[in-house]
């Protein structure tokens, strides 16, 4: 829901939600441990989700010439 809230904020629009029950194959919670991946690749993200979503919205709107 946080991603949706951010998209609503950056697009200045309210999302129309159609929330459904969990579907077959949906994973309600994950507890991924990415320590080994970080050690193997040396990559660790540093961009906060708020910044990344904002940048994506700006790029998307610019690329598709959408004015919000």
mmCIF file of the N, C-alpha and C atoms, coordinates in Angstrom:
data_MODEL
# 
_entry.id   MODEL 
# 
loop_
_atom_site.group_PDB 
_atom_site.id 
_atom_site.type_symbol 
_atom_site.label_atom_id 
_atom_site.label_alt_id 
_atom_site.label_comp_id 
_atom_site.label_asym_id 
_atom_site.label_entity_id 
_atom_site.label_seq_id 
_atom_site.pdbx_PDB_ins_code 
_atom_site.Cartn_x 
_atom_site.Cartn_y 
_atom_site.Cartn_z 
_atom_site.occupancy 
_atom_site.B_iso_or_equiv 
_atom_site.pdbx_formal_charge 
_atom_site.auth_seq_id 
_atom_site.auth_comp_id 
_atom_site.auth_asym_id 
_atom_site.auth_atom_id 
_atom_site.pdbx_PDB_model_num 
ATOM 1   N N  . UNK A 1 1  ? 0.824   -1.194  0.000   1.00 0.00 ? 1  UNK A N  1 
ATOM 2   C CA . UNK A 1 1  ? 0.000   0.000   0.000   1.00 0.00 ? 1  UNK A CA 1 
ATOM 3   C C  . UNK A 1 1  ? 0.872   1.263   0.000   1.00 0.00 ? 1  UNK A C  1 
ATOM 4   N N  . UNK A 1 2  ? 2.089   1.151   0.522   1.00 0.00 ? 2  UNK A N  1 
ATOM 5   C CA . UNK A 1 2  ? 2.965   2.326   0.552   1.00 0.00 ? 2  UNK A CA 1 
ATOM 6   C C  . UNK A 1 2  ? 3.296   2.789   -0.872  1.00 0.00 ? 2  UNK A C  1 
ATOM 7   N N  . UNK A 1 3  ? 3.537   1.845   -1.779  1.00 0.00 ? 3  UNK A N  1 
ATOM 8   C CA . UNK A 1 3  ? 3.824   2.216   -3.161  1.00 0.00 ? 3  UNK A CA 1 
ATOM 9   C C  . UNK A 1 3  ? 2.627   2.956   -3.781  1.00 0.00 ? 3  UNK A C  1 
ATOM 10  N N  . UNK A 1 4  ? 1.447   2.470   -3.504  1.00 0.00 ? 4  UNK A N  1 
ATOM 11  C CA . UNK A 1 4  ? 0.240   3.106   -4.036  1.00 0.00 ? 4  UNK A CA 1 
ATOM 12  C C  . UNK A 1 4  ? 0.101   4.516   -3.481  1.00 0.00 ? 4  UNK A C  1 
ATOM 13  N N  . UNK A 1 5  ? 0.338   4.673   -2.179  1.00 0.00 ? 5  UNK A N  1 
ATOM 14  C CA . UNK A 1 5  ? 0.272   6.005   -1.568  1.00 0.00 ? 5  UNK A CA 1 
ATOM 15  C C  . UNK A 1 5  ? 1.260   6.962   -2.236  1.00 0.00 ? 5  UNK A C  1 
ATOM 16  N N  . UNK A 1 6  ? 2.465   6.481   -2.490  1.00 0.00 ? 6  UNK A N  1 
ATOM 17  C CA . UNK A 1 6  ? 3.473   7.324   -3.125  1.00 0.00 ? 6  UNK A CA 1 
ATOM 18  C C  . UNK A 1 6  ? 3.061   7.685   -4.551  1.00 0.00 ? 6  UNK A C  1 
ATOM 19  N N  . UNK A 1 7  ? 2.553   6.709   -5.297  1.00 0.00 ? 7  UNK A N  1 
ATOM 20  C CA . UNK A 1 7  ? 2.091   6.994   -6.654  1.00 0.00 ? 7  UNK A CA 1 
ATOM 21  C C  . UNK A 1 7  ? 0.965   8.027   -6.634  1.00 0.00 ? 7  UNK A C  1 
ATOM 22  N N  . UNK A 1 8  ? 0.038   7.895   -5.703  1.00 0.00 ? 8  UNK A N  1 
ATOM 23  C CA . UNK A 1 8  ? -1.048  8.869   -5.584  1.00 0.00 ? 8  UNK A CA 1 
ATOM 24  C C  . UNK A 1 8  ? -0.485  10.262  -5.321  1.00 0.00 ? 8  UNK A C  1 
ATOM 25  N N  . UNK A 1 9  ? 0.489   10.335  -4.446  1.00 0.00 ? 9  UNK A N  1 
ATOM 26  C CA . UNK A 1 9  ? 1.099   11.616  -4.100  1.00 0.00 ? 9  UNK A CA 1 
ATOM 27  C C  . UNK A 1 9  ? 1.784   12.238  -5.306  1.00 0.00 ? 9  UNK A C  1 
ATOM 28  N N  . UNK A 1 10 ? 2.642   11.468  -5.977  1.00 0.00 ? 10 UNK A N  1 
ATOM 29  C CA . UNK A 1 10 ? 3.441   12.018  -7.069  1.00 0.00 ? 10 UNK A CA 1 
ATOM 30  C C  . UNK A 1 10 ? 2.643   12.246  -8.341  1.00 0.00 ? 10 UNK A C  1 
ATOM 31  N N  . UNK A 1 11 ? 1.541   11.530  -8.506  1.00 0.00 ? 11 UNK A N  1 
ATOM 32  C CA . UNK A 1 11 ? 0.680   11.730  -9.670  1.00 0.00 ? 11 UNK A CA 1 
ATOM 33  C C  . UNK A 1 11 ? -0.471  12.688  -9.390  1.00 0.00 ? 11 UNK A C  1 
ATOM 34  N N  . UNK A 1 12 ? -0.632  13.025  -8.104  1.00 0.00 ? 12 UNK A N  1 
ATOM 35  C CA . UNK A 1 12 ? -1.722  13.908  -7.676  1.00 0.00 ? 12 UNK A CA 1 
ATOM 36  C C  . UNK A 1 12 ? -3.080  13.352  -8.109  1.00 0.00 ? 12 UNK A C  1 
ATOM 37  N N  . UNK A 1 13 ? -3.223  12.040  -7.949  1.00 0.00 ? 13 UNK A N  1 
ATOM 38  C CA . UNK A 1 13 ? -4.469  11.343  -8.291  1.00 0.00 ? 13 UNK A CA 1 
ATOM 39  C C  . UNK A 1 13 ? -4.753  10.299  -7.237  1.00 0.00 ? 13 UNK A C  1 
ATOM 40  N N  . UNK A 1 14 ? -6.021  10.016  -7.019  1.00 0.00 ? 14 UNK A N  1 
ATOM 41  C CA . UNK A 1 14 ? -6.436  8.983   -6.096  1.00 0.00 ? 14 UNK A CA 1 
ATOM 42  C C  . UNK A 1 14 ? -6.598  7.674   -6.873  1.00 0.00 ? 14 UNK A C  1 
ATOM 43  N N  . UNK A 1 15 ? -5.989  6.618   -6.370  1.00 0.00 ? 15 UNK A N  1 
ATOM 44  C CA . UNK A 1 15 ? -6.094  5.311   -7.025  1.00 0.00 ? 15 UNK A CA 1 
ATOM 45  C C  . UNK A 1 15 ? -7.484  4.714   -6.817  1.00 0.00 ? 15 UNK A C  1 
ATOM 46  N N  . UNK A 1 16 ? -7.970  4.033   -7.814  1.00 0.00 ? 16 UNK A N  1 
ATOM 47  C CA . UNK A 1 16 ? -9.209  3.279   -7.689  1.00 0.00 ? 16 UNK A CA 1 
ATOM 48  C C  . UNK A 1 16 ? -8.811  1.841   -7.393  1.00 0.00 ? 16 UNK A C  1 
ATOM 49  N N  . UNK A 1 17 ? -8.971  1.440   -6.142  1.00 0.00 ? 17 UNK A N  1 
ATOM 50  C CA . UNK A 1 17 ? -8.516  0.124   -5.707  1.00 0.00 ? 17 UNK A CA 1 
ATOM 51  C C  . UNK A 1 17 ? -9.607  -0.916  -5.883  1.00 0.00 ? 17 UNK A C  1 
ATOM 52  N N  . UNK A 1 18 ? -9.200  -2.087  -6.300  1.00 0.00 ? 18 UNK A N  1 
ATOM 53  C CA . UNK A 1 18 ? -10.089 -3.234  -6.385  1.00 0.00 ? 18 UNK A CA 1 
ATOM 54  C C  . UNK A 1 18 ? -9.372  -4.363  -5.639  1.00 0.00 ? 18 UNK A C  1 
ATOM 55  N N  . UNK A 1 19 ? -9.467  -4.318  -4.321  1.00 0.00 ? 19 UNK A N  1 
ATOM 56  C CA . UNK A 1 19 ? -8.752  -5.285  -3.492  1.00 0.00 ? 19 UNK A CA 1 
ATOM 57  C C  . UNK A 1 19 ? -9.457  -6.633  -3.519  1.00 0.00 ? 19 UNK A C  1 
ATOM 58  N N  . UNK A 1 20 ? -8.697  -7.656  -3.794  1.00 0.00 ? 20 UNK A N  1 
ATOM 59  C CA . UNK A 1 20 ? -9.230  -9.015  -3.880  1.00 0.00 ? 20 UNK A CA 1 
ATOM 60  C C  . UNK A 1 20 ? -8.587  -9.874  -2.810  1.00 0.00 ? 20 UNK A C  1 
ATOM 61  N N  . UNK A 1 21 ? -9.212  -10.997 -2.468  1.00 0.00 ? 21 UNK A N  1 
ATOM 62  C CA . UNK A 1 21 ? -8.570  -11.927 -1.552  1.00 0.00 ? 21 UNK A CA 1 
ATOM 63  C C  . UNK A 1 21 ? -7.286  -12.476 -2.177  1.00 0.00 ? 21 UNK A C  1 
ATOM 64  N N  . UNK A 1 22 ? -6.425  -13.036 -1.352  1.00 0.00 ? 22 UNK A N  1 
ATOM 65  C CA . UNK A 1 22 ? -5.205  -13.645 -1.873  1.00 0.00 ? 22 UNK A CA 1 
ATOM 66  C C  . UNK A 1 22 ? -5.556  -14.672 -2.946  1.00 0.00 ? 22 UNK A C  1 
ATOM 67  N N  . UNK A 1 23 ? -4.765  -14.658 -4.010  1.00 0.00 ? 23 UNK A N  1 
ATOM 68  C CA . UNK A 1 23 ? -4.972  -15.581 -5.121  1.00 0.00 ? 23 UNK A CA 1 
ATOM 69  C C  . UNK A 1 23 ? -3.998  -16.757 -4.971  1.00 0.00 ? 23 UNK A C  1 
ATOM 70  N N  . UNK A 1 24 ? -4.287  -17.891 -5.605  1.00 0.00 ? 24 UNK A N  1 
ATOM 71  C CA . UNK A 1 24 ? -3.354  -19.009 -5.549  1.00 0.00 ? 24 UNK A CA 1 
ATOM 72  C C  . UNK A 1 24 ? -1.962  -18.570 -6.005  1.00 0.00 ? 24 UNK A C  1 
ATOM 73  N N  . UNK A 1 25 ? -0.977  -18.882 -5.222  1.00 0.00 ? 25 UNK A N  1 
ATOM 74  C CA . UNK A 1 25 ? 0.388   -18.508 -5.539  1.00 0.00 ? 25 UNK A CA 1 
ATOM 75  C C  . UNK A 1 25 ? 0.837   -17.213 -4.890  1.00 0.00 ? 25 UNK A C  1 
ATOM 76  N N  . UNK A 1 26 ? -0.108  -16.403 -4.373  1.00 0.00 ? 26 UNK A N  1 
ATOM 77  C CA . UNK A 1 26 ? 0.268   -15.176 -3.673  1.00 0.00 ? 26 UNK A CA 1 
ATOM 78  C C  . UNK A 1 26 ? 1.008   -15.518 -2.389  1.00 0.00 ? 26 UNK A C  1 
ATOM 79  N N  . UNK A 1 27 ? 1.979   -14.708 -2.057  1.00 0.00 ? 27 UNK A N  1 
ATOM 80  C CA . UNK A 1 27 ? 2.757   -14.906 -0.835  1.00 0.00 ? 27 UNK A CA 1 
ATOM 81  C C  . UNK A 1 27 ? 2.407   -13.766 0.119   1.00 0.00 ? 27 UNK A C  1 
ATOM 82  N N  . UNK A 1 28 ? 1.755   -14.075 1.243   1.00 0.00 ? 28 UNK A N  1 
ATOM 83  C CA . UNK A 1 28 ? 1.313   -13.003 2.139   1.00 0.00 ? 28 UNK A CA 1 
ATOM 84  C C  . UNK A 1 28 ? 2.470   -12.267 2.819   1.00 0.00 ? 28 UNK A C  1 
ATOM 85  N N  . UNK A 1 29 ? 3.512   -12.955 3.173   1.00 0.00 ? 29 UNK A N  1 
ATOM 86  C CA . UNK A 1 29 ? 4.662   -12.353 3.838   1.00 0.00 ? 29 UNK A CA 1 
ATOM 87  C C  . UNK A 1 29 ? 5.930   -13.036 3.348   1.00 0.00 ? 29 UNK A C  1 
ATOM 88  N N  . UNK A 1 30 ? 6.989   -12.267 3.280   1.00 0.00 ? 30 UNK A N  1 
ATOM 89  C CA . UNK A 1 30 ? 8.286   -12.856 2.963   1.00 0.00 ? 30 UNK A CA 1 
ATOM 90  C C  . UNK A 1 30 ? 9.296   -12.387 3.995   1.00 0.00 ? 30 UNK A C  1 
ATOM 91  N N  . UNK A 1 31 ? 10.244  -13.198 4.233   1.00 0.00 ? 31 UNK A N  1 
ATOM 92  C CA . UNK A 1 31 ? 11.304  -12.885 5.186   1.00 0.00 ? 31 UNK A CA 1 
ATOM 93  C C  . UNK A 1 31 ? 12.641  -13.170 4.507   1.00 0.00 ? 31 UNK A C  1 
ATOM 94  N N  . UNK A 1 32 ? 12.822  -12.567 3.349   1.00 0.00 ? 32 UNK A N  1 
ATOM 95  C CA . UNK A 1 32 ? 14.013  -12.805 2.552   1.00 0.00 ? 32 UNK A CA 1 
ATOM 96  C C  . UNK A 1 32 ? 15.252  -12.295 3.276   1.00 0.00 ? 32 UNK A C  1 
ATOM 97  N N  . UNK A 1 33 ? 16.281  -13.087 3.241   1.00 0.00 ? 33 UNK A N  1 
ATOM 98  C CA . UNK A 1 33 ? 17.576  -12.701 3.783   1.00 0.00 ? 33 UNK A CA 1 
ATOM 99  C C  . UNK A 1 33 ? 18.501  -12.505 2.591   1.00 0.00 ? 33 UNK A C  1 
ATOM 100 N N  . UNK A 1 34 ? 18.837  -11.251 2.307   1.00 0.00 ? 34 UNK A N  1 
ATOM 101 C CA . UNK A 1 34 ? 19.624  -10.943 1.125   1.00 0.00 ? 34 UNK A CA 1 
ATOM 102 C C  . UNK A 1 34 ? 21.095  -10.698 1.447   1.00 0.00 ? 34 UNK A C  1 
ATOM 103 N N  . UNK A 1 35 ? 21.526  -11.079 2.633   1.00 0.00 ? 35 UNK A N  1 
ATOM 104 C CA . UNK A 1 35 ? 22.914  -10.860 3.046   1.00 0.00 ? 35 UNK A CA 1 
ATOM 105 C C  . UNK A 1 35 ? 23.879  -11.557 2.087   1.00 0.00 ? 35 UNK A C  1 
ATOM 106 N N  . UNK A 1 36 ? 23.605  -12.824 1.755   1.00 0.00 ? 36 UNK A N  1 
ATOM 107 C CA . UNK A 1 36 ? 24.497  -13.568 0.855   1.00 0.00 ? 36 UNK A CA 1 
ATOM 108 C C  . UNK A 1 36 ? 24.564  -12.898 -0.518  1.00 0.00 ? 36 UNK A C  1 
ATOM 109 N N  . UNK A 1 37 ? 23.438  -12.404 -1.006  1.00 0.00 ? 37 UNK A N  1 
ATOM 110 C CA . UNK A 1 37 ? 23.415  -11.723 -2.303  1.00 0.00 ? 37 UNK A CA 1 
ATOM 111 C C  . UNK A 1 37 ? 24.273  -10.459 -2.249  1.00 0.00 ? 37 UNK A C  1 
ATOM 112 N N  . UNK A 1 38 ? 24.155  -9.698  -1.186  1.00 0.00 ? 38 UNK A N  1 
ATOM 113 C CA . UNK A 1 38 ? 24.960  -8.483  -1.032  1.00 0.00 ? 38 UNK A CA 1 
ATOM 114 C C  . UNK A 1 38 ? 26.445  -8.826  -0.983  1.00 0.00 ? 38 UNK A C  1 
ATOM 115 N N  . UNK A 1 39 ? 26.770  -9.886  -0.252  1.00 0.00 ? 39 UNK A N  1 
ATOM 116 C CA . UNK A 1 39 ? 28.182  -10.286 -0.144  1.00 0.00 ? 39 UNK A CA 1 
ATOM 117 C C  . UNK A 1 39 ? 28.712  -10.775 -1.487  1.00 0.00 ? 39 UNK A C  1 
ATOM 118 N N  . UNK A 1 40 ? 27.896  -11.502 -2.226  1.00 0.00 ? 40 UNK A N  1 
ATOM 119 C CA . UNK A 1 40 ? 28.320  -12.065 -3.514  1.00 0.00 ? 40 UNK A CA 1 
ATOM 120 C C  . UNK A 1 40 ? 28.491  -10.995 -4.587  1.00 0.00 ? 40 UNK A C  1 
ATOM 121 N N  . UNK A 1 41 ? 27.558  -10.055 -4.628  1.00 0.00 ? 41 UNK A N  1 
ATOM 122 C CA . UNK A 1 41 ? 27.568  -9.057  -5.702  1.00 0.00 ? 41 UNK A CA 1 
ATOM 123 C C  . UNK A 1 41 ? 28.200  -7.733  -5.291  1.00 0.00 ? 41 UNK A C  1 
ATOM 124 N N  . UNK A 1 42 ? 28.240  -7.481  -4.003  1.00 0.00 ? 42 UNK A N  1 
ATOM 125 C CA . UNK A 1 42 ? 28.749  -6.203  -3.521  1.00 0.00 ? 42 UNK A CA 1 
ATOM 126 C C  . UNK A 1 42 ? 27.768  -5.059  -3.719  1.00 0.00 ? 42 UNK A C  1 
ATOM 127 N N  . UNK A 1 43 ? 26.557  -5.388  -4.111  1.00 0.00 ? 43 UNK A N  1 
ATOM 128 C CA . UNK A 1 43 ? 25.553  -4.356  -4.365  1.00 0.00 ? 43 UNK A CA 1 
ATOM 129 C C  . UNK A 1 43 ? 24.612  -4.221  -3.182  1.00 0.00 ? 43 UNK A C  1 
ATOM 130 N N  . UNK A 1 44 ? 24.388  -2.992  -2.785  1.00 0.00 ? 44 UNK A N  1 
ATOM 131 C CA . UNK A 1 44 ? 23.405  -2.705  -1.746  1.00 0.00 ? 44 UNK A CA 1 
ATOM 132 C C  . UNK A 1 44 ? 22.695  -1.424  -2.147  1.00 0.00 ? 44 UNK A C  1 
ATOM 133 N N  . UNK A 1 45 ? 21.384  -1.487  -2.360  1.00 0.00 ? 45 UNK A N  1 
ATOM 134 C CA . UNK A 1 45 ? 20.658  -0.298  -2.795  1.00 0.00 ? 45 UNK A CA 1 
ATOM 135 C C  . UNK A 1 45 ? 20.773  0.824   -1.756  1.00 0.00 ? 45 UNK A C  1 
ATOM 136 N N  . UNK A 1 46 ? 20.838  2.048   -2.243  1.00 0.00 ? 46 UNK A N  1 
ATOM 137 C CA . UNK A 1 46 ? 20.927  3.195   -1.345  1.00 0.00 ? 46 UNK A CA 1 
ATOM 138 C C  . UNK A 1 46 ? 19.815  4.214   -1.585  1.00 0.00 ? 46 UNK A C  1 
ATOM 139 N N  . UNK A 1 47 ? 19.004  3.996   -2.593  1.00 0.00 ? 47 UNK A N  1 
ATOM 140 C CA . UNK A 1 47 ? 17.936  4.930   -2.908  1.00 0.00 ? 47 UNK A CA 1 
ATOM 141 C C  . UNK A 1 47 ? 16.690  4.582   -2.100  1.00 0.00 ? 47 UNK A C  1 
ATOM 142 N N  . UNK A 1 48 ? 16.195  5.508   -1.288  1.00 0.00 ? 48 UNK A N  1 
ATOM 143 C CA . UNK A 1 48 ? 14.947  5.254   -0.556  1.00 0.00 ? 48 UNK A CA 1 
ATOM 144 C C  . UNK A 1 48 ? 13.783  5.066   -1.525  1.00 0.00 ? 48 UNK A C  1 
ATOM 145 N N  . UNK A 1 49 ? 12.817  4.275   -1.154  1.00 0.00 ? 49 UNK A N  1 
ATOM 146 C CA . UNK A 1 49 ? 11.693  3.974   -2.040  1.00 0.00 ? 49 UNK A CA 1 
ATOM 147 C C  . UNK A 1 49 ? 10.963  5.251   -2.436  1.00 0.00 ? 49 UNK A C  1 
ATOM 148 N N  . UNK A 1 50 ? 10.854  6.216   -1.544  1.00 0.00 ? 50 UNK A N  1 
ATOM 149 C CA . UNK A 1 50 ? 10.177  7.464   -1.870  1.00 0.00 ? 50 UNK A CA 1 
ATOM 150 C C  . UNK A 1 50 ? 10.875  8.188   -3.027  1.00 0.00 ? 50 UNK A C  1 
ATOM 151 N N  . UNK A 1 51 ? 12.187  8.195   -3.013  1.00 0.00 ? 51 UNK A N  1 
ATOM 152 C CA . UNK A 1 51 ? 12.960  8.848   -4.068  1.00 0.00 ? 51 UNK A CA 1 
ATOM 153 C C  . UNK A 1 51 ? 12.850  8.058   -5.371  1.00 0.00 ? 51 UNK A C  1 
ATOM 154 N N  . UNK A 1 52 ? 12.958  6.738   -5.295  1.00 0.00 ? 52 UNK A N  1 
ATOM 155 C CA . UNK A 1 52 ? 12.888  5.901   -6.487  1.00 0.00 ? 52 UNK A CA 1 
ATOM 156 C C  . UNK A 1 52 ? 11.541  5.987   -7.180  1.00 0.00 ? 52 UNK A C  1 
ATOM 157 N N  . UNK A 1 53 ? 10.455  5.957   -6.420  1.00 0.00 ? 53 UNK A N  1 
ATOM 158 C CA . UNK A 1 53 ? 9.122   6.040   -7.022  1.00 0.00 ? 53 UNK A CA 1 
ATOM 159 C C  . UNK A 1 53 ? 8.928   7.418   -7.648  1.00 0.00 ? 53 UNK A C  1 
ATOM 160 N N  . UNK A 1 54 ? 9.374   8.458   -6.974  1.00 0.00 ? 54 UNK A N  1 
ATOM 161 C CA . UNK A 1 54 ? 9.260   9.816   -7.520  1.00 0.00 ? 54 UNK A CA 1 
ATOM 162 C C  . UNK A 1 54 ? 10.032  9.921   -8.840  1.00 0.00 ? 54 UNK A C  1 
ATOM 163 N N  . UNK A 1 55 ? 11.234  9.410   -8.871  1.00 0.00 ? 55 UNK A N  1 
ATOM 164 C CA . UNK A 1 55 ? 12.032  9.446   -10.107 1.00 0.00 ? 55 UNK A CA 1 
ATOM 165 C C  . UNK A 1 55 ? 11.363  8.669   -11.229 1.00 0.00 ? 55 UNK A C  1 
ATOM 166 N N  . UNK A 1 56 ? 10.793  7.511   -10.886 1.00 0.00 ? 56 UNK A N  1 
ATOM 167 C CA . UNK A 1 56 ? 10.109  6.707   -11.891 1.00 0.00 ? 56 UNK A CA 1 
ATOM 168 C C  . UNK A 1 56 ? 8.915   7.466   -12.465 1.00 0.00 ? 56 UNK A C  1 
ATOM 169 N N  . UNK A 1 57 ? 8.115   8.058   -11.603 1.00 0.00 ? 57 UNK A N  1 
ATOM 170 C CA . UNK A 1 57 ? 6.935   8.809   -12.061 1.00 0.00 ? 57 UNK A CA 1 
ATOM 171 C C  . UNK A 1 57 ? 7.368   9.960   -12.965 1.00 0.00 ? 57 UNK A C  1 
ATOM 172 N N  . UNK A 1 58 ? 8.416   10.675  -12.571 1.00 0.00 ? 58 UNK A N  1 
ATOM 173 C CA . UNK A 1 58 ? 8.906   11.780  -13.393 1.00 0.00 ? 58 UNK A CA 1 
ATOM 174 C C  . UNK A 1 58 ? 9.365   11.276  -14.765 1.00 0.00 ? 58 UNK A C  1 
ATOM 175 N N  . UNK A 1 59 ? 10.123  10.177  -14.765 1.00 0.00 ? 59 UNK A N  1 
ATOM 176 C CA . UNK A 1 59 ? 10.593  9.611   -16.036 1.00 0.00 ? 59 UNK A CA 1 
ATOM 177 C C  . UNK A 1 59 ? 9.413   9.171   -16.889 1.00 0.00 ? 59 UNK A C  1 
ATOM 178 N N  . UNK A 1 60 ? 8.480   8.428   -16.295 1.00 0.00 ? 60 UNK A N  1 
ATOM 179 C CA . UNK A 1 60 ? 7.343   7.874   -17.027 1.00 0.00 ? 60 UNK A CA 1 
ATOM 180 C C  . UNK A 1 60 ? 6.516   8.995   -17.666 1.00 0.00 ? 60 UNK A C  1 
ATOM 181 N N  . UNK A 1 61 ? 6.221   10.010  -16.869 1.00 0.00 ? 61 UNK A N  1 
ATOM 182 C CA . UNK A 1 61 ? 5.415   11.120  -17.381 1.00 0.00 ? 61 UNK A CA 1 
ATOM 183 C C  . UNK A 1 61 ? 6.151   11.865  -18.487 1.00 0.00 ? 61 UNK A C  1 
ATOM 184 N N  . UNK A 1 62 ? 7.443   12.033  -18.350 1.00 0.00 ? 62 UNK A N  1 
ATOM 185 C CA . UNK A 1 62 ? 8.233   12.696  -19.377 1.00 0.00 ? 62 UNK A CA 1 
ATOM 186 C C  . UNK A 1 62 ? 8.289   11.845  -20.650 1.00 0.00 ? 62 UNK A C  1 
ATOM 187 N N  . UNK A 1 63 ? 8.553   10.560  -20.495 1.00 0.00 ? 63 UNK A N  1 
ATOM 188 C CA . UNK A 1 63 ? 8.690   9.661   -21.638 1.00 0.00 ? 63 UNK A CA 1 
ATOM 189 C C  . UNK A 1 63 ? 7.396   9.568   -22.441 1.00 0.00 ? 63 UNK A C  1 
ATOM 190 N N  . UNK A 1 64 ? 6.256   9.470   -21.718 1.00 0.00 ? 64 UNK A N  1 
ATOM 191 C CA . UNK A 1 64 ? 4.962   9.328   -22.385 1.00 0.00 ? 64 UNK A CA 1 
ATOM 192 C C  . UNK A 1 64 ? 4.241   10.662  -22.534 1.00 0.00 ? 64 UNK A C  1 
ATOM 193 N N  . UNK A 1 65 ? 4.957   11.759  -22.228 1.00 0.00 ? 65 UNK A N  1 
ATOM 194 C CA . UNK A 1 65 ? 4.421   13.114  -22.363 1.00 0.00 ? 65 UNK A CA 1 
ATOM 195 C C  . UNK A 1 65 ? 3.074   13.265  -21.651 1.00 0.00 ? 65 UNK A C  1 
ATOM 196 N N  . UNK A 1 66 ? 3.028   12.821  -20.421 1.00 0.00 ? 66 UNK A N  1 
ATOM 197 C CA . UNK A 1 66 ? 1.826   12.912  -19.592 1.00 0.00 ? 66 UNK A CA 1 
ATOM 198 C C  . UNK A 1 66 ? 2.015   14.075  -18.632 1.00 0.00 ? 66 UNK A C  1 
ATOM 199 N N  . UNK A 1 67 ? 1.020   14.932  -18.545 1.00 0.00 ? 67 UNK A N  1 
ATOM 200 C CA . UNK A 1 67 ? 1.094   16.074  -17.643 1.00 0.00 ? 67 UNK A CA 1 
ATOM 201 C C  . UNK A 1 67 ? 0.126   15.839  -16.487 1.00 0.00 ? 67 UNK A C  1 
ATOM 202 N N  . UNK A 1 68 ? 0.675   15.831  -15.275 1.00 0.00 ? 68 UNK A N  1 
ATOM 203 C CA . UNK A 1 68 ? -0.176  15.586  -14.104 1.00 0.00 ? 68 UNK A CA 1 
ATOM 204 C C  . UNK A 1 68 ? -0.553  16.872  -13.429 1.00 0.00 ? 68 UNK A C  1 
# 
